[in-house]
């Protein structure tokens, strides 16, 4: 495939790399003039748009940190992040500016950015207009040391979000990390990529910046729509797509005639991560688009550690792959003993030779996730005899019923195998006799008339009796984030009010 000019596309607006880099350099000058220096942080509260790309590049030039903020969060949640990070400036889309002004710390500069492609809105009193602001500065010639990096706040599904802050990297560590990103995300000049998730999530911003910095083309969806994704792949002849499993479910639910309408033959890789993919969903995707799916596993703290091709997965269904490059996976039991093949325990990860991290202002939390220089994301699983990693569940989600461990992921996979189930969340609810029992909250496909009894019968043919949920609740929609993770806490807490809290 011939090399086209590097560019980023958001909806109807495309900008080549020269324009993006020029605007980022002007922003770097503007931020420096506003008192943002090495080690300082700025925040971006915006839907998927150029402003976050430009802010990331600008902060690299002046050795500052950029903090992408989840725009789904409420005022108190956003205010907590802005104060915790001690941001000196917030770049916000117009719609979020009133909220930001209410919760931003004193002295923080607020700048309003109109989404690209939208009509310019009336100026907000006493708030700088982003485009006019950066236009007043010459592009910065600063190069940055490459020692600072991003500061990403975790999703906070189980409490207040924590900021993952990379420790300064030496030249060797920086090179190793760049090589890992290139290897896993295929950052090459000929890559034509589709980013489907929100850029406030590490996976989406990492793949976007990796491909852009390599000179490729990146098409970023403003918000995921299954048919629009297929149309964009055909229109731009995209070679790579970066998704999460819930997006696969939504695409597979499209009518067959709709899926056949689009030419997806340009695809050579579909990368997915962030949440485990139900086996039936993955098989259906491979049957549809071919063996182009690649699964990755890691965390915001460690980066991606394992990778798995479609062929590997078909040989070992359910695996999330083997460690790549200098990555290593270890399994420990509750007493801290390293376990052998096919023994289930806590998963710990490390990419040797890459920069370490800390939780901003929370060394105690950092210490809790570490062991022997390795880091856990809170998942449970095992390594087989060939070194392939299998996930059982998240430690916080596992429930113990009558002394027996039950892993909700297994039940959720069984639920999603039903053609009328669009989404599912399983967790433990209190029970006087067994301590807790599995319950399921389920979202059905439109026009479904599925009953709880018939769904339970479906599960009984696939699961041991003690794993079948005793309670099934149908929801119009489950509280799932755009990055694929679900806020189980919002569903579970109602059952545990006034009781001993689930750990």
Wavefront OBJ file of the C-alpha trace (Angstrom):
o trace
v 0.000 0.000 0.000
v 1.394 3.416 -0.968
v 2.222 5.843 1.821
v -0.314 8.662 2.230
v 0.460 11.843 4.184
v 0.233 11.314 7.939
v -2.970 12.725 9.373
v -5.575 12.509 12.102
v -9.277 12.452 11.270
v -12.089 13.409 13.651
v -15.489 13.168 11.972
v -15.536 15.472 8.932
v -12.269 17.218 9.846
v -8.842 15.919 8.828
v -5.521 17.565 9.686
v -2.122 16.520 8.434
v 0.762 16.031 10.806
v 2.390 19.366 9.946
v -0.688 21.328 11.066
v -1.202 19.216 14.202
v 2.439 19.661 15.212
v 2.363 23.400 14.536
v -0.740 23.891 16.679
v 0.786 21.752 19.435
v 3.951 23.879 19.348
v 1.869 27.060 19.661
v 0.029 25.516 22.616
v 3.376 24.679 24.227
v 4.339 28.358 24.020
v 0.962 29.437 25.410
v 1.199 27.025 28.339
v 4.742 28.100 29.143
v 3.627 31.734 29.143
v 0.826 30.759 31.539
v 3.381 29.401 33.991
v 3.203 25.693 33.140
v 6.673 24.221 33.486
v 8.468 20.892 33.839
v 6.650 18.539 36.210
v 3.460 20.615 36.220
v 0.109 19.225 35.069
v -2.716 20.443 32.877
v -6.095 18.748 32.333
v -8.201 18.228 29.234
v -11.963 17.726 29.573
v -13.212 17.114 26.064
v -14.907 14.597 23.867
v -12.665 12.949 21.280
v -11.058 15.843 19.436
v -7.773 17.417 18.350
v -7.368 19.355 21.591
v -6.236 16.285 23.541
v -3.772 15.265 20.820
v -2.327 18.782 20.715
v -2.157 18.959 24.513
v -0.291 15.635 24.681
v 2.285 16.796 22.120
v 2.609 20.229 23.735
v 3.228 18.788 27.198
v 5.929 16.516 25.802
v 7.740 19.607 24.503
v 7.740 21.379 27.890
v 8.100 18.257 30.080
v 4.678 18.715 31.685
v 1.963 16.150 32.388
v -1.374 16.037 30.594
v -4.331 14.654 32.569
v -7.208 13.443 30.349
v -10.447 13.703 32.359
v -13.422 11.384 31.886
v -16.244 13.682 30.768
v -18.830 11.231 32.128
v -17.769 12.089 35.665
v -19.799 14.354 37.928
v -18.672 17.733 39.237
v -17.293 16.373 42.530
v -15.378 13.610 40.703
v -13.889 16.086 38.223
v -13.066 18.544 40.998
v -11.265 15.817 42.931
v -9.012 15.027 39.949
v -8.233 18.688 39.213
v -7.266 19.314 42.839
v -5.414 16.032 43.290
v -3.300 16.655 40.183
v -2.838 20.355 41.136
v -3.462 21.297 37.505
v -2.430 24.769 36.402
v -4.772 24.882 33.402
v -7.835 23.097 32.041
v -8.623 22.893 28.329
v -12.338 22.117 28.099
v -14.915 21.813 25.371
v -17.454 24.638 25.559
v -20.187 22.468 27.061
v -18.011 21.563 30.058
v -16.663 25.034 30.837
v -19.412 26.064 33.321
v -18.850 22.881 35.310
v -15.072 23.278 35.247
v -15.315 26.846 36.519
v -17.317 25.612 39.495
v -14.858 22.900 40.550
v -11.413 24.042 39.318
v -8.892 24.943 42.032
v -8.159 28.611 42.674
v -5.711 30.130 40.206
v -6.292 27.444 37.576
v -6.580 28.840 34.048
v -9.665 27.671 32.128
v -9.624 27.718 28.305
v -12.700 26.973 26.160
v -12.281 24.844 23.024
v -15.011 24.591 20.397
v -15.182 21.036 18.974
v -13.580 20.846 15.532
v -16.148 21.005 12.768
v -18.712 22.801 14.949
v -19.854 26.342 14.423
v -17.947 28.738 16.660
v -19.972 29.537 19.761
v -20.353 32.881 21.453
v -17.411 33.734 23.693
v -17.800 32.787 27.345
v -17.215 35.775 29.579
v -13.763 35.830 31.230
v -12.760 32.533 29.553
v -10.042 32.335 26.901
v -10.963 30.905 23.494
v -8.573 28.051 22.696
v -8.014 28.740 18.985
v -7.542 32.472 19.513
v -5.274 31.857 22.499
v -2.775 29.586 20.728
v -2.877 31.726 17.547
v -1.316 34.559 19.552
v 1.908 32.596 20.145
v 4.772 31.528 17.939
v 5.467 27.769 17.808
v 7.783 26.637 20.580
v 11.161 25.290 19.539
v 11.477 23.283 22.768
v 12.109 19.576 22.314
v 11.528 18.235 25.813
v 13.732 15.701 27.521
v 11.348 12.762 27.099
v 11.657 12.122 30.837
v 8.092 13.063 31.726
v 5.014 11.259 30.480
v 1.277 11.024 30.941
v -0.693 11.017 34.173
v -3.750 8.826 33.685
v -6.419 8.493 36.360
v -7.795 4.984 36.742
v -11.510 4.470 36.246
v -12.442 4.494 39.915
v -14.938 1.622 39.635
v -14.259 0.683 43.245
v -13.570 4.096 44.799
v -11.726 7.346 44.106
v -9.586 7.228 40.977
v -5.807 7.036 41.370
v -3.335 8.837 39.120
v -0.806 6.588 37.424
v 2.278 8.758 37.057
v 5.330 7.445 35.212
v 8.641 7.995 36.896
v 11.198 9.842 34.728
v 12.609 7.494 32.112
v 16.259 7.286 31.157
v 17.118 7.021 27.426
v 17.244 3.211 27.491
v 13.857 2.959 29.226
v 12.326 5.425 26.772
v 13.663 3.401 23.841
v 12.367 0.139 25.304
v 8.916 1.582 25.891
v 8.738 2.989 22.346
v 9.792 -0.390 20.944
v 7.092 -2.138 22.964
v 4.376 0.230 21.714
v 5.537 -0.178 18.122
v 5.620 -3.966 18.471
v 2.204 -4.333 20.111
v 0.271 -1.597 18.271
v 2.043 -1.915 14.899
v 3.011 1.741 14.682
v 4.274 1.965 11.107
v 4.059 4.675 8.419
v 1.683 2.509 6.368
v -0.705 1.853 9.278
v -4.220 3.243 8.758
v -5.928 2.926 12.122
v -9.379 3.246 13.630
v -9.555 4.376 17.261
v -12.989 3.640 18.674
v -12.727 4.436 22.381
v -12.509 7.633 24.427
v -9.121 9.342 24.413
v -9.258 9.824 28.178
v -8.544 6.078 28.373
v -4.893 5.013 28.136
v -5.488 2.335 25.479
v -7.085 4.796 23.036
v -4.625 7.656 23.480
v -1.643 5.279 23.401
v -2.586 3.655 20.095
v -3.533 7.000 18.545
v -0.238 8.648 19.474
v 1.811 5.566 18.541
v 0.407 5.414 15.012
v 0.486 9.195 14.547
v 4.092 9.484 15.738
v 5.053 6.684 13.341
v 3.654 8.681 10.425
v 0.443 6.698 9.932
v -3.171 7.768 9.530
v -5.563 7.664 12.487
v -9.324 7.949 12.210
v -10.784 8.609 15.669
v -14.498 8.087 16.245
v -16.203 10.801 18.245
v -18.304 8.061 19.845
v -18.592 4.416 18.907
v -21.415 3.354 16.609
v -21.200 -0.191 15.198
v -22.330 0.518 11.646
v -20.370 3.769 11.444
v -17.226 1.832 12.397
v -17.767 -0.541 9.458
v -18.379 2.393 7.118
v -15.167 4.130 8.212
v -13.105 0.970 7.693
v -14.409 0.702 4.130
v -14.170 4.434 3.334
v -10.583 4.927 4.516
v -9.356 1.386 3.731
v -8.231 1.047 7.335
v -5.733 -1.668 8.190
v -5.947 -1.622 11.999
v -8.799 -1.173 14.469
v -8.554 -0.842 18.242
v -11.638 -1.990 20.152
v -13.030 -3.503 23.341
v -15.216 -6.652 23.488
v -18.508 -4.832 24.090
v -18.043 -3.259 20.661
v -17.784 -6.728 19.137
v -21.107 -7.655 20.727
v -22.761 -4.559 19.270
v -21.364 -5.198 15.789
v -22.394 -8.842 15.844
v -25.923 -7.775 16.778
v -26.217 -5.839 13.503
v -28.450 -7.590 10.958
v -26.503 -9.897 8.670
v -27.411 -7.835 5.602
v -25.942 -4.728 7.239
v -22.674 -6.492 8.069
v -22.407 -7.830 4.509
v -22.854 -4.333 3.118
v -19.337 -3.193 4.023
v -15.983 -4.259 2.595
v -13.634 -5.002 5.507
v -10.949 -6.720 3.441
v -8.370 -4.000 4.195
v -8.219 -5.060 7.856
v -5.109 -6.934 8.924
v -5.331 -6.369 12.706
v -8.129 -5.788 15.179
v -6.597 -5.224 18.600
v -8.753 -5.618 21.677
v -8.085 -5.152 25.364
v -9.517 -3.519 28.561
v -11.897 -6.397 29.380
v -11.960 -10.165 28.762
v -13.711 -11.232 25.571
v -16.368 -13.959 25.939
v -15.240 -17.006 23.914
v -18.433 -17.259 21.850
v -18.131 -13.591 20.898
v -14.514 -13.988 19.829
v -15.234 -17.089 17.755
v -18.078 -15.251 16.014
v -15.793 -12.302 15.216
v -13.091 -14.566 13.782
v -15.702 -16.397 11.697
v -16.871 -13.029 10.336
v -13.700 -10.989 9.716
v -11.093 -13.746 9.676
v -8.105 -14.469 11.958
v -7.154 -10.801 12.339
v -8.013 -10.404 16.042
v -5.143 -9.749 18.435
v -5.770 -9.662 22.162
v -3.595 -7.727 24.604
v -3.472 -7.760 28.387
v -1.931 -5.310 30.820
v -2.947 -2.297 32.858
v -2.556 1.458 33.094
v 0.185 0.817 35.638
v 2.260 -1.686 33.648
v 1.353 -1.092 30.032
v 0.541 -4.085 27.856
v 2.416 -7.252 28.782
v 0.882 -10.099 26.789
v -0.375 -10.491 23.261
v -2.241 -13.265 21.469
v -3.004 -13.833 17.796
v -6.220 -15.396 16.538
v -4.378 -18.598 15.638
v -2.926 -18.861 19.155
v -6.331 -18.230 20.698
v -7.983 -20.888 18.540
v -5.363 -23.366 19.770
v -5.845 -22.238 23.368
v -9.363 -20.769 23.675
v -9.681 -18.247 26.469
v -6.037 -17.240 26.702
v -4.941 -13.593 26.663
v -1.559 -14.634 25.300
v 2.083 -14.822 26.278
v 4.374 -12.084 27.554
v 6.055 -10.151 24.730
v 9.557 -8.676 24.464
v 10.904 -8.184 28.007
v 7.507 -8.739 29.651
v 7.034 -11.293 32.429
v 3.979 -12.704 34.204
v 4.000 -14.336 37.624
v 1.239 -15.960 39.660
v 1.306 -15.710 43.462
v -0.863 -17.263 46.154
v -2.306 -15.361 49.136
v 0.869 -16.002 51.160
v 3.125 -14.542 48.486
v 4.466 -17.825 47.124
v 5.054 -18.009 43.380
v 2.835 -20.668 41.799
v 3.540 -23.086 38.997
v 1.691 -23.941 35.774
v -2.105 -24.353 35.962
v -2.272 -23.058 39.547
v -4.700 -20.170 40.009
v -3.673 -17.103 41.965
v -3.044 -13.358 41.803
v -1.562 -12.131 38.499
v 1.530 -9.920 38.712
v 3.165 -8.216 35.730
v 6.407 -6.504 34.780
v 7.940 -5.101 31.605
v 11.655 -5.259 32.369
v 13.627 -2.229 31.256
v 10.614 0.119 31.107
v 10.001 3.128 33.367
v 8.319 2.463 36.698
v 5.302 4.349 38.032
v 3.842 5.718 41.207
v 0.342 6.743 42.245
v 0.452 10.521 42.470
v 0.431 11.460 46.138
v -0.371 7.907 47.253
v 2.727 5.849 47.940
v 0.741 3.571 50.266
v -1.508 2.472 47.397
v 1.563 1.934 45.204
v 3.117 -0.346 47.824
v -0.055 -2.441 48.060
v -0.002 -3.445 44.374
v 3.680 -4.408 44.258
v 5.521 -7.667 44.968
v 9.147 -8.464 44.091
v 9.200 -5.578 41.622
v 6.039 -6.840 39.897
v 2.603 -5.157 39.882
v -0.928 -6.572 40.091
v -4.000 -5.137 38.423
v -6.224 -7.120 40.792
v -6.911 -10.003 38.417
v -6.924 -13.722 39.173
v -5.680 -16.340 36.712
v -3.053 -18.914 35.814
v -0.276 -19.693 33.359
v -0.427 -22.952 31.455
v 2.580 -25.183 30.807
v 3.445 -23.163 27.673
v 3.390 -19.798 29.434
v -0.003 -18.660 28.128
v -2.008 -16.555 30.580
v -5.669 -17.254 31.360
v -7.857 -14.870 33.375
v -10.347 -16.203 35.900
v -11.793 -12.930 37.173
v -11.024 -9.779 39.081
v -10.155 -10.432 42.704
v -12.662 -7.801 43.825
v -15.425 -9.493 41.806
v -14.862 -13.075 42.975
v -17.545 -14.250 45.372
v -17.416 -17.050 47.932
v -20.644 -18.986 48.282
v -20.740 -21.647 50.964
v -16.938 -21.728 50.953
v -16.712 -22.208 47.172
v -15.030 -19.617 44.919
v -17.258 -18.452 42.066
v -15.892 -16.336 39.225
v -18.512 -13.990 37.700
v -16.676 -13.787 34.372
v -17.491 -17.432 33.627
v -21.195 -16.783 34.247
v -21.140 -13.567 32.204
v -19.588 -15.427 29.265
v -22.384 -18.018 29.450
v -25.039 -15.302 29.543
v -23.555 -13.507 26.528
v -23.705 -16.761 24.554
v -27.501 -16.330 24.475
v -28.459 -14.519 21.253
v -30.930 -12.252 23.062
v -28.499 -11.044 25.743
v -26.731 -7.785 24.831
v -24.820 -7.251 28.074
v -24.486 -8.832 31.503
v -22.997 -8.160 34.935
v -22.712 -10.848 37.613
v -21.760 -10.242 41.252
v -22.378 -11.580 44.740
v -25.390 -10.576 46.843
v -25.763 -11.366 50.573
v -27.346 -14.633 51.676
v -27.936 -15.737 55.279
v -27.034 -19.372 54.620
v -24.262 -19.249 52.008
v -22.771 -15.841 52.764
v -23.380 -14.673 49.207
v -24.966 -15.970 46.034
v -24.495 -14.963 42.399
v -26.937 -12.452 40.921
v -27.099 -11.241 37.329
v -28.233 -7.932 35.885
v -28.914 -8.384 32.193
v -29.524 -6.081 29.231
v -31.523 -7.702 26.416
v -31.425 -6.954 22.723
v -34.296 -4.778 21.419
v -37.685 -6.509 21.042
v -36.579 -9.480 23.140
v -39.221 -11.248 25.256
v -36.769 -13.461 27.095
v -37.837 -14.370 30.640
v -35.704 -14.975 33.711
v -36.884 -18.599 33.924
v -35.944 -19.395 30.338
v -32.555 -17.721 30.783
v -31.893 -19.772 33.917
v -32.722 -22.954 32.007
v -30.279 -21.860 29.305
v -27.560 -21.432 31.940
v -28.257 -24.760 33.650
v -27.204 -26.536 30.457
v -23.848 -24.737 30.539
v -22.901 -24.218 34.185
v -22.757 -26.196 37.403
v -25.866 -25.595 39.483
v -24.098 -23.570 42.194
v -22.896 -21.066 39.563
v -26.353 -20.324 38.130
v -27.577 -16.923 39.399
v -30.404 -17.134 41.918
v -31.548 -13.676 40.906
v -31.804 -12.192 37.410
v -32.737 -8.539 36.950
v -33.392 -7.056 33.515
v -32.068 -3.532 32.926
v -32.624 -1.145 30.021
v -28.874 -0.459 30.042
v -25.959 -1.448 32.251
v -23.527 1.170 33.599
v -20.663 0.214 31.326
v -17.939 2.716 30.539
v -16.818 3.520 27.005
v -13.552 1.681 27.695
v -15.452 -1.589 28.185
v -15.348 -1.803 31.976
v -18.519 -1.923 34.000
v -19.404 -0.080 37.192
v -20.510 -3.160 39.124
v -20.285 -1.152 42.314
v -23.322 0.888 41.229
v -25.355 -2.320 40.917
v -23.907 -4.242 43.843
v -23.955 -1.581 46.558
v -27.745 -1.507 46.772
v -27.745 -5.122 47.959
v -25.042 -4.625 50.572
v -26.347 -1.516 52.326
v -26.390 -2.098 56.065
v -24.516 -5.387 55.730
v -20.883 -6.364 56.100
v -19.345 -4.880 52.983
v -17.958 -7.128 50.321
v -14.168 -6.854 50.139
l 1 2 3 4 5 6 7 8 9 10 11 12 13 14 15 16 17 18 19 20 21 22 23 24 25 26 27 28 29 30 31 32 33 34 35 36 37 38 39 40 41 42 43 44 45 46 47 48 49 50 51 52 53 54 55 56 57 58 59 60 61 62 63 64 65 66 67 68 69 70 71 72 73 74 75 76 77 78 79 80 81 82 83 84 85 86 87 88 89 90 91 92 93 94 95 96 97 98 99 100 101 102 103 104 105 106 107 108 109 110 111 112 113 114 115 116 117 118 119 120 121 122 123 124 125 126 127 128 129 130 131 132 133 134 135 136 137 138 139 140 141 142 143 144 145 146 147 148 149 150 151 152 153 154 155 156 157 158 159 160 161 162 163 164 165 166 167 168 169 170 171 172 173 174 175 176 177 178 179 180 181 182 183 184 185 186 187 188 189 190 191 192 193 194 195 196 197 198 199 200 201 202 203 204 205 206 207 208 209 210 211 212 213 214 215 216 217 218 219 220 221 222 223 224 225 226 227 228 229 230 231 232 233 234 235 236 237 238 239 240 241 242 243 244 245 246 247 248 249 250 251 252 253 254 255 256 257 258 259 260 261 262 263 264 265 266 267 268 269 270 271 272 273 274 275 276 277 278 279 280 281 282 283 284 285 286 287 288 289 290 291 292 293 294 295 296 297 298 299 300 301 302 303 304 305 306 307 308 309 310 311 312 313 314 315 316 317 318 319 320 321 322 323 324 325 326 327 328 329 330 331 332 333 334 335 336 337 338 339 340 341 342 343 344 345 346 347 348 349 350 351 352 353 354 355 356 357 358 359 360 361 362 363 364 365 366 367 368 369 370 371 372 373 374 375 376 377 378 379 380 381 382 383 384 385 386 387 388 389 390 391 392 393 394 395 396 397 398 399 400 401 402 403 404 405 406 407 408 409 410 411 412 413 414 415 416 417 418 419 420 421 422 423 424 425 426 427 428 429 430 431 432 433 434 435 436 437 438 439 440 441 442 443 444 445 446 447 448 449 450 451 452 453 454 455 456 457 458 459 460 461 462 463 464 465 466 467 468 469 470 471 472 473 474 475 476 477 478 479 480 481 482 483 484 485 486 487 488 489 490 491 492 493 494 495 496 497 498 499 500 501 502 503
